[in-house]
Amino acid sequence: MRPTLISRREFMRDAKGAARASIAYSALLSSNEGALRESMQSSRPLRLGGPIFVKSDDPAELAQAHRELGYRAAYAPDLKLTDKDHIQAIVREFAARDVMIAEVGAWVNMMDPDPEKRRNNLAYVQERLALAEVLGAGCCVDIAGSYDPKVWFGPNPKNISKEFIDATVENCRKVIDAVRPTRTKFTIEMMPFNFPTGPDDYLKLIKLVERKAFGVHLDACNMINSPDRMYHNGEIIKDCFQKLGPWIVSCHAKDLEWEEYFQVCLREVIPGRGQLDYKAYLGGLSRLSADVPLMLEHLKTSEDYAEGRHYIQGVARGLGLSFGTEAT
């Protein structure tokens, strides 16, 4: 079957609508602080999620474990497309407890220098997107990849080249056209040293890919790659929501702190221990028209996740926001 493509006229029509929404959104951001707080207090509850430390395959137990932690969003459980009965049970039990399946991770190098590995990786990403579609997940997410032959996400001078950008566009189109999803989106994360590195790069990518099923996965920490962005990260976060808001479908929650080192060295830490502006992050989330989850990641223990969760919940309360169900 032929892939479902959209014409440039259709894409520009949709893009203009999104641009109008973005302009309105920007106007809201420029309102006075009191109006913003009132707007956030009247908004629907946000969704927070993260890994759970429960050894069970039972869909009801997994869904309930998320709610007991104050989560209304989840990473997709370990599933394969052939697990049809289990997939149906996961969808049913998670929906019954109002737990959104936020994302299906792909996490392979779509730009691998080895042609065979690249083909295999692209096939795997297509399979993961297909799983996200049957789960009704918010998105399937990967990074664009890297030309580095040793580290699949590593820096390489070619990772911001026109060649890399063109190949990324081709890869995104291939993945989407192979699956033709209607309920989920294919997304990639911004990275500090690989395209796209910020909101302008991602907006460029959206226009180049020209697929309705292409969305934005926002990881605020991943685009903080310089002193200027670190010192002004709240402004950068707001810029992301202004420019990309209509396309954002899922977000990651982490934090960054300066490491005492002569060169610029930023280290991921538990939310609350760094300098990321979570007021800007949660404020931007609260004003999106879509129900977009915020997912904790990259921490080591359940205690680490509890600390990060409680910090984010506390910032939300200070803004008059809620995640719908708060664990103590």
C-alpha positions in Angstrom: 0.0 0.0 0.0 1.1 3.5 -0.7 2.1 5.6 2.3 -0.2 8.4 3.4 1.6 11.6 2.5 0.4 15.2 2.8 0.8 17.8 0.1 2.8 20.9 0.7 -0.4 22.9 0.6 -2.0 20.6 3.3 1.2 20.9 5.3 1.3 24.7 5.1 -2.4 24.9 6.0 -1.7 22.8 9.1 1.5 24.7 9.9 -0.4 28.0 9.7 -2.9 26.7 12.1 -0.2 25.6 14.5 1.5 29.0 14.0 -1.7 30.8 15.0 -1.8 28.6 18.1 1.8 29.4 18.8 1.2 33.1 18.5 -1.7 32.9 20.9 0.4 30.9 23.2 3.2 33.4 23.1 0.7 36.2 23.9 -0.4 34.2 27.0 3.3 33.9 28.1 3.7 37.6 27.9 0.8 38.3 30.2 1.4 39.5 33.7 2.4 37.0 36.4 -1.0 37.2 38.2 -2.9 36.3 35.0 -0.5 33.4 34.4 -1.0 32.0 37.9 -4.8 32.3 37.5 -4.7 30.5 34.2 -2.6 27.7 35.6 -4.8 27.3 38.6 -7.8 26.8 36.3 -6.1 24.3 34.1 -6.6 20.5 34.1 -4.2 18.3 36.1 -0.8 17.6 34.5 0.6 14.1 34.1 3.8 12.9 35.8 5.4 9.6 35.2 8.5 7.6 35.6 9.9 4.1 36.0 8.4 1.8 38.7 10.3 -0.8 40.7 7.7 -3.5 40.7 8.5 -7.0 39.6 5.3 -8.1 37.9 3.9 -8.7 34.5 0.3 -8.3 35.6 -1.2 -5.3 33.8 -3.5 -4.3 36.6 -0.6 -4.4 39.2 1.6 -2.4 36.9 -1.1 0.3 36.3 -1.9 0.5 40.0 1.8 0.8 41.0 1.9 4.0 38.9 -1.1 5.5 40.6 0.3 4.7 44.0 3.4 6.7 43.2 1.3 9.7 42.1 1.9 8.9 38.4 -0.7 9.3 35.7 1.7 8.5 32.9 3.9 5.5 32.2 6.7 4.3 30.0 5.5 1.4 27.8 6.1 -1.9 29.5 8.5 -4.5 27.9 6.3 -5.7 25.0 6.6 -7.0 21.5 4.1 -6.6 18.7 3.3 -10.3 18.8 2.1 -10.0 22.5 -1.4 -9.2 21.3 -3.3 -10.4 24.3 -0.9 -8.8 26.8 -1.0 -5.5 24.8 -4.8 -5.5 25.0 -4.7 -6.1 28.7 -2.1 -3.3 29.2 -4.3 -0.9 27.3 -7.4 -1.9 29.2 -6.0 -1.8 32.7 -3.9 1.4 32.2 -6.9 3.2 30.7 -9.1 2.0 33.6 -6.8 3.8 36.1 -6.3 6.9 33.9 -2.6 6.1 33.3 -1.4 7.4 29.9 1.2 5.4 28.1 3.5 8.3 27.3 6.1 6.8 25.0 7.8 3.8 23.5 11.5 4.2 23.4 13.5 3.1 20.3 17.1 4.2 21.4 19.2 2.9 18.5 21.4 4.7 16.1 19.5 5.6 12.9 22.7 7.1 11.5 25.0 4.3 12.2 28.1 4.5 9.8 27.7 0.7 9.1 25.0 0.5 6.3 23.7 -2.9 7.5 23.5 -1.8 11.1 21.6 1.3 10.0 19.1 -0.7 8.0 18.5 -3.0 11.0 18.2 -0.1 13.4 15.6 1.6 11.1 13.6 -1.6 10.9 13.7 -1.8 14.7 12.5 1.8 15.0 9.6 1.1 12.7 8.7 -1.9 14.9 8.7 0.3 17.9 6.5 2.9 16.2 4.1 0.2 15.3 4.0 -0.9 19.0 3.3 2.7 20.0 0.5 2.8 17.6 -1.3 -0.3 18.9 -0.8 0.9 22.5 -2.1 4.3 21.7 1.0 5.8 23.2 1.8 9.5 23.0 4.8 8.8 20.9 7.7 6.6 19.8 10.9 8.4 20.6 14.6 8.1 19.5 17.4 10.5 18.8 18.5 11.3 15.3 21.6 9.3 15.9 25.3 9.9 15.3 28.0 9.3 12.7 30.4 8.3 15.6 31.5 4.7 15.0 32.1 4.0 18.7 29.3 5.6 20.7 25.8 5.5 19.2 24.9 8.9 20.5 28.4 10.3 20.6 29.6 13.7 19.2 31.0 13.9 15.7 31.7 16.9 13.5 29.3 15.7 10.8 26.4 15.5 13.3 25.3 19.1 12.5 26.1 19.0 8.8 23.7 19.3 5.9 24.4 15.6 5.1 23.3 14.7 8.7 20.1 16.9 8.5 19.1 15.4 5.1 19.7 11.9 6.3 17.6 12.6 9.4 14.7 13.9 7.3 14.9 10.8 5.1 15.0 8.5 8.2 12.0 10.2 9.8 10.0 9.9 6.6 10.9 6.3 6.1 9.9 5.3 9.6 6.6 7.2 9.5 5.7 6.0 5.9 6.4 2.4 6.8 3.9 2.4 9.7 1.5 5.3 8.8 0.4 5.9 12.4 -2.8 7.7 13.2 -2.9 7.5 17.0 0.7 8.2 17.9 3.6 10.3 16.7 7.2 9.6 15.8 9.6 12.0 17.6 13.2 12.5 18.2 14.9 14.3 21.1 17.1 17.3 20.8 20.7 16.6 21.8 23.5 18.9 23.0 25.9 18.1 20.1 23.8 16.4 17.5 21.1 17.9 15.3 18.6 19.1 16.4 20.2 21.1 19.2 17.4 23.5 20.0 13.9 24.8 19.1 14.9 26.5 15.9 16.5 23.3 14.7 13.5 21.3 15.6 11.1 23.7 13.9 13.2 23.4 10.8 13.1 19.6 11.0 9.3 19.7 11.3 9.0 21.7 8.1 11.4 19.5 6.3 9.9 16.1 7.3 6.4 17.3 6.3 4.4 14.5 8.0 1.4 14.8 10.2 2.6 11.9 12.3 5.9 13.7 13.2 5.9 15.4 16.6 8.1 16.9 19.3 9.6 15.2 22.3 11.0 17.8 24.6 13.9 17.1 26.9 14.8 20.5 28.3 18.2 19.4 29.7 19.3 18.0 26.3 19.5 21.4 24.7 21.4 23.1 27.4 24.9 23.0 25.8 26.5 26.3 26.6 26.9 28.8 29.5 24.4 31.2 27.8 21.7 28.5 27.6 22.5 27.3 31.2 22.4 30.8 32.7 19.1 31.6 30.8 17.6 28.1 30.7 14.1 29.4 31.7 14.1 31.6 28.7 15.2 28.8 26.4 12.4 26.5 27.8 9.8 29.2 27.2 11.1 29.6 23.7 10.6 25.9 23.1 7.0 26.1 24.2 6.4 29.2 22.1 7.8 27.7 18.9 7.1 24.0 19.3 4.0 23.9 21.6 1.5 22.7 19.0 3.7 19.7 18.2 4.9 18.6 21.7 3.6 15.2 22.8 5.9 14.1 25.6 8.6 15.6 27.9 11.5 14.3 30.0 12.2 15.5 33.5 15.8 15.8 34.7 18.1 18.5 36.1 21.5 20.0 35.4 24.2 21.3 37.6 27.7 22.8 36.9 30.5 20.5 37.7 33.6 22.1 39.2 35.9 21.8 36.2 37.9 24.3 34.1 35.9 23.6 30.9 32.1 23.8 30.6 30.9 20.6 32.2 27.2 20.0 33.0 26.1 16.9 34.9 22.6 15.4 35.0 21.3 15.3 38.6 18.0 14.6 40.5 15.4 17.3 39.8 15.8 19.9 42.5 19.6 19.6 42.9 20.4 21.6 39.8 19.5 24.9 38.2 16.8 23.9 35.6 13.9 26.3 35.8 11.0 24.0 36.6 8.6 26.9 37.1 9.1 27.7 33.4 8.9 24.0 32.5 5.7 23.3 34.4 4.2 26.6 33.4 4.8 25.8 29.7 3.3 22.3 30.1 0.2 23.7 31.9 -0.6 26.0 29.0 -0.4 23.4 26.2 -3.8 22.4 24.7 -2.8 18.7 24.5 -2.5 16.4 27.5 1.3 16.1 27.5 3.1 13.9 30.1 6.3 14.7 32.0 8.5 11.6 32.5 11.3 11.3 35.0 14.3 9.4 33.7 18.0 8.6 34.1 18.0 8.1 37.9 19.3 5.1 39.7 17.1 4.1 42.6 13.5 4.3 43.7 14.7 6.8 46.4 16.2 9.0 43.7 13.0 9.0 41.8 11.0 9.8 44.9 13.2 12.8 45.6 12.8 14.1 42.1 9.0 13.4 42.0 8.5 15.2 45.3 10.5 18.2 44.1 8.5 18.5 40.9 5.2 18.1 42.8 6.3 20.8 45.2 7.1 23.3 42.4 3.7 22.5 40.8 1.9 23.2 44.1 3.6 26.5 44.3 2.3 27.4 40.9 -1.3 26.3 41.8 -0.9 23.2 39.6 -1.7 19.5 40.3 -0.7 16.2 38.9 -4.1 14.8 39.7 -3.0 12.3 42.3 -0.1 13.0 44.6 1.7 10.2 46.6 2.8 11.2 50.1 
